[in-house]
Amino acid sequence: MPVFRFAPSPNGYLHLGHAFSALLNEQAARACGGRLLLRIEDIDGARCRPEFEAAIHEDLRWLGLTFDPELRRQSDRLDAYRAALDRLDRMGLIYPSFDSRTDIARMVTDRENNDGARWPRDPDGAPLYPGQDRILSPAERERRMGQGQPYSLRLDMAAALARVPHLAWQEEGKGAEQQIVADPATWGDVVLARKDTPASYHLAVVIDDAAQGVTHVVRGTDLYPSTAVHRLLQALLDLPAPVYRHHRLILDGDGRKLSKSTKATALRDLRRAGATSADIRTMVGF
């Protein structure tokens, strides 16, 4: 049976973009007689709050959406993420990086000034990690970790791609299914966990989708480039690959995607202003 999921993070209130994605997942699941799951991606303990999760459930009920009774929270899945990291570690594919974002920015600026060329960026525009901690000796890594130095766990992209050099995913939409060649190298040595976050979005999402038997992932085009990393992790961890569909984004009046960080108008505020659930569906094109 086809399985779809809507997976919001309780770090703010849902807006029109969330409503659009949730409604698309419901529509797709209903069209093929599939299941629709709700997953709460609350792994970021610093920003996720119970009141935001309560608001998510309230907003989704107001929209008239119903989900499978199975509700999963990332905060209950930490052991699964650790097991995946341990497996990648045994394969020699991850390493601790002790450089902060400030350190990386300084190193990149120095190299750009010395070389006179722009340092490569990932699809989100962040500079690729220069990778000097990749060659630290095991003894040096243990010494720094023993001192309590903060670190991130990064994927050794070159070593990972040596194991699975050819990757692709199935993309639905525009009337046909396409095979998209995945190029995770554009992300460099991505972070898979941090001291304050036991798993990155990249790692947690592939582990959870596989555990829940998700067969179809319907999400925004802003996550299209990330699919290359997800396909790599699925291949390394022997996880099934769902079919993907990346939908258009709902934009604000300035042409920017709606975001909690930019204080996009929340569904609850629209409701308080008199909007109905039918109005919301009309506003997002349903």
C-alpha positions as CSV (number, residue, x, y, z in Angstrom):
1,M,0.0,0.0,0.0
2,P,1.3,3.5,-0.8
3,V,2.4,5.4,2.3
4,F,2.7,9.2,2.4
5,R,3.7,11.5,5.3
6,F,3.5,15.1,6.4
7,A,6.4,15.9,8.8
8,P,6.3,19.4,10.3
9,S,8.7,20.7,12.9
10,P,7.2,22.2,16.1
11,N,9.5,25.2,16.1
12,G,6.9,27.7,15.0
13,Y,3.3,28.0,13.8
14,L,2.2,26.4,10.5
15,H,1.7,28.8,7.5
16,L,0.2,28.6,4.0
17,G,3.2,26.7,2.7
18,H,2.6,23.9,5.3
19,A,-1.1,23.8,4.5
20,F,-0.3,23.4,0.7
21,S,2.1,20.5,1.4
22,A,-0.2,18.8,3.8
23,L,-3.1,19.1,1.4
24,L,-1.1,17.7,-1.5
25,N,-0.1,14.7,0.5
26,E,-3.7,14.1,1.5
27,Q,-4.8,14.4,-2.1
28,A,-2.1,12.0,-3.4
29,A,-2.8,9.4,-0.7
30,R,-6.6,9.5,-1.3
31,A,-6.1,9.2,-5.0
32,C,-4.3,5.9,-4.7
33,G,-5.9,4.5,-1.6
34,G,-2.8,5.0,0.4
35,R,-2.1,5.9,4.1
36,L,-1.2,9.3,5.3
37,L,1.1,9.6,8.3
38,L,1.9,12.5,10.6
39,R,5.4,12.7,11.9
40,I,6.6,15.4,14.3
41,E,10.2,16.4,13.5
42,D,11.2,17.6,17.0
43,I,14.8,16.7,17.1
44,D,15.9,20.3,17.6
45,G,15.4,20.5,21.4
46,A,16.5,24.2,21.5
47,R,13.7,25.5,19.2
48,C,10.9,22.9,19.3
49,R,8.2,23.5,22.0
50,P,5.1,21.6,23.1
51,E,2.8,24.6,22.4
52,F,3.9,24.6,18.8
53,E,3.1,20.9,18.5
54,A,-0.3,21.4,20.0
55,A,-0.9,24.2,17.5
56,I,0.1,21.9,14.6
57,H,-2.6,19.3,15.6
58,E,-5.2,22.1,16.0
59,D,-4.4,23.6,12.6
60,L,-4.5,20.3,10.8
61,R,-7.8,19.4,12.4
62,W,-9.2,22.8,11.4
63,L,-8.1,22.1,7.8
64,G,-10.1,18.9,7.9
65,L,-7.1,16.7,7.5
66,T,-7.1,13.2,9.0
67,F,-4.0,11.0,9.5
68,D,-3.3,7.4,10.3
69,P,-3.4,6.8,14.0
70,E,0.3,6.1,14.1
71,L,2.1,9.3,15.3
72,R,5.9,9.3,15.4
73,R,8.2,11.9,17.0
74,Q,11.9,12.1,16.2
75,S,12.7,12.7,19.9
76,D,11.6,9.1,20.5
77,R,14.0,7.8,17.8
78,L,17.4,8.8,19.1
79,D,18.6,5.2,19.4
80,A,17.9,4.5,15.8
81,Y,19.9,7.5,14.7
82,R,22.8,6.5,17.0
83,A,22.8,3.0,15.4
84,A,23.0,4.5,11.9
85,L,25.9,6.7,12.9
86,D,27.7,3.7,14.5
87,R,27.2,1.8,11.3
88,L,28.6,4.6,9.2
89,D,31.5,4.9,11.7
90,R,32.3,1.2,11.4
91,M,32.4,1.7,7.6
92,G,35.0,4.5,8.1
93,L,32.7,7.1,6.6
94,I,32.3,9.7,9.3
95,Y,34.7,11.8,11.3
96,P,34.5,14.5,14.0
97,S,35.0,18.1,12.9
98,F,36.0,20.5,15.6
99,D,35.7,23.6,13.5
100,S,32.9,26.0,14.3
101,R,30.9,27.9,11.6
102,T,33.0,30.9,12.5
103,D,36.2,28.9,12.0
104,I,35.0,27.7,8.7
105,A,34.0,31.1,7.5
106,R,37.4,32.5,8.5
107,M,39.3,29.6,6.7
108,V,37.2,30.1,3.6
109,T,37.8,33.9,3.6
110,D,41.6,33.3,4.0
111,R,41.7,30.9,1.1
112,E,39.6,33.1,-1.1
113,N,41.9,36.1,-0.4
114,N,45.1,34.0,-1.0
115,D,43.8,32.2,-4.2
116,G,41.8,35.0,-5.6
117,A,38.9,32.6,-6.4
118,R,35.6,32.0,-4.8
119,W,35.4,29.0,-2.6
120,P,32.8,26.4,-3.7
121,R,29.4,26.6,-2.0
122,D,26.7,24.0,-1.4
123,P,23.2,24.2,-3.0
124,D,22.1,26.3,0.0
125,G,24.9,28.8,-0.5
126,A,27.1,27.8,2.5
127,P,30.8,27.3,1.8
128,L,31.9,23.7,1.6
129,Y,33.9,22.4,4.5
130,P,37.6,22.6,3.7
131,G,38.1,19.2,5.4
132,Q,41.3,19.6,7.4
133,D,39.9,17.6,10.3
134,R,39.3,14.6,8.0
135,I,43.0,13.8,8.3
136,L,43.4,14.1,12.1
137,S,44.9,11.0,13.7
138,P,42.7,8.8,15.8
139,A,44.8,9.8,18.8
140,E,44.3,13.5,18.2
141,R,40.6,13.0,17.7
142,E,40.3,11.1,21.0
143,R,42.4,13.8,22.8
144,R,40.1,16.6,21.6
145,M,37.0,14.7,22.4
146,G,38.3,13.8,25.8
147,Q,38.9,17.5,26.5
148,G,35.2,18.1,25.8
149,Q,35.8,20.1,22.6
150,P,32.5,20.6,20.7
151,Y,32.4,18.8,17.4
152,S,30.2,17.8,14.5
153,L,30.1,14.4,12.9
154,R,30.6,14.8,9.1
155,L,30.2,12.3,6.3
156,D,33.5,11.7,4.3
157,M,31.8,12.4,1.0
158,A,34.7,11.1,-1.2
159,A,34.9,7.8,0.7
160,A,31.1,7.4,0.6
161,L,30.9,8.0,-3.1
162,A,33.7,5.5,-3.7
163,R,31.2,2.9,-2.4
164,V,28.2,4.0,-4.4
165,P,29.4,6.1,-7.4
166,H,26.1,5.9,-9.3
167,L,22.9,7.3,-7.7
168,A,19.5,8.4,-9.0
169,W,16.0,8.9,-7.7
170,Q,12.5,8.7,-9.1
171,E,10.8,12.0,-9.4
172,E,7.0,12.3,-10.1
173,G,5.2,15.3,-11.4
174,K,4.5,17.1,-14.7
175,G,2.6,14.1,-15.9
176,A,5.4,11.6,-15.9
177,E,8.0,9.9,-13.7
178,Q,11.6,10.8,-14.3
179,Q,14.9,9.4,-13.2
180,I,17.1,12.1,-11.7
181,V,20.8,11.7,-11.4
182,A,21.9,12.4,-7.9
183,D,25.1,14.4,-7.3
184,P,25.7,14.5,-3.5
185,A,29.3,15.7,-4.0
186,T,27.9,19.3,-4.4
187,W,27.2,19.2,-0.6
188,G,30.7,18.3,0.4
189,D,31.3,16.6,3.8
190,V,27.8,17.2,5.2
191,V,27.1,17.3,8.9
192,L,25.2,14.2,10.2
193,A,25.1,15.1,13.9
194,R,26.1,17.8,16.3
195,K,26.8,18.0,20.0
196,D,23.3,19.6,20.6
197,T,21.5,17.8,17.8
198,P,21.8,13.9,17.7
199,A,21.0,13.7,14.0
200,S,20.8,16.1,11.1
201,Y,17.7,16.4,9.0
202,H,19.5,14.5,6.3
203,L,20.1,11.4,8.5
204,A,16.9,11.5,10.5
205,V,14.6,11.8,7.5
206,V,15.9,8.8,5.7
207,I,15.9,6.6,8.8
208,D,12.3,7.6,9.7
209,D,11.0,7.3,6.2
210,A,12.4,3.7,6.0
211,A,11.1,2.8,9.4
212,Q,7.6,3.9,8.6
213,G,7.5,2.3,5.2
214,V,7.0,5.6,3.4
215,T,6.8,5.0,-0.3
216,H,6.1,8.5,-1.6
217,V,7.7,11.7,-0.3
218,V,5.8,14.9,-1.4
219,R,7.6,18.0,-0.3
220,G,8.7,21.5,-1.5
221,T,11.2,22.2,-4.2
222,D,13.5,23.8,-1.6
223,L,14.4,20.3,-0.6
224,Y,15.0,19.0,-4.1
225,P,18.8,19.4,-3.9
226,S,18.9,17.5,-0.5
227,T,17.5,14.4,-2.2
228,A,21.0,13.7,-3.5
229,V,22.3,13.3,0.0
230,H,19.3,11.3,1.1
231,R,19.8,8.9,-1.8
232,L,23.4,8.4,-0.8
233,L,22.5,7.7,2.8
234,Q,19.8,5.3,1.7
235,A,22.3,3.4,-0.4
236,L,25.0,3.3,2.3
237,L,22.5,2.1,5.0
238,D,20.7,-0.4,2.7
239,L,17.4,1.5,3.0
240,P,14.6,1.6,0.4
241,A,14.2,4.7,-1.7
242,P,10.8,6.3,-1.9
243,V,9.4,8.0,-5.0
244,Y,9.8,11.8,-4.7
245,R,7.6,14.7,-5.8
246,H,8.9,18.2,-5.2
247,H,6.1,20.7,-5.4
248,R,6.1,24.5,-6.0
249,L,6.5,26.8,-3.0
250,I,4.0,29.3,-1.7
251,L,5.7,32.7,-2.0
252,D,5.1,36.0,-0.2
253,G,4.4,39.3,-1.9
254,D,8.2,39.8,-2.4
255,G,8.6,36.5,-4.1
256,R,10.3,34.8,-1.1
257,K,9.2,31.4,0.2
258,L,7.1,31.5,3.3
259,S,9.2,30.7,6.4
260,K,8.7,30.6,10.2
261,S,12.0,32.5,10.5
262,T,10.6,35.5,8.5
263,K,7.3,35.5,10.6
264,A,5.1,34.4,7.7
265,T,1.4,34.8,8.6
266,A,0.4,31.7,10.6
267,L,-2.7,29.7,9.8
268,R,-4.0,30.4,13.3
269,D,-3.8,34.2,12.7
270,L,-5.7,33.8,9.4
271,R,-8.3,31.8,11.3
272,R,-8.6,34.5,13.9
273,A,-9.0,37.1,11.2
274,G,-12.0,35.2,9.9
275,A,-10.6,32.8,7.2
276,T,-12.3,29.4,6.9
277,S,-10.5,26.2,6.0
278,A,-12.2,26.5,2.6
279,D,-10.6,29.9,2.2
280,I,-7.1,28.4,3.0
281,R,-7.6,25.8,0.3
282,T,-8.6,28.4,-2.2
283,M,-5.6,30.6,-1.3
284,V,-3.1,27.8,-2.0
285,G,-4.8,26.7,-5.2
286,F,-7.1,23.8,-4.2
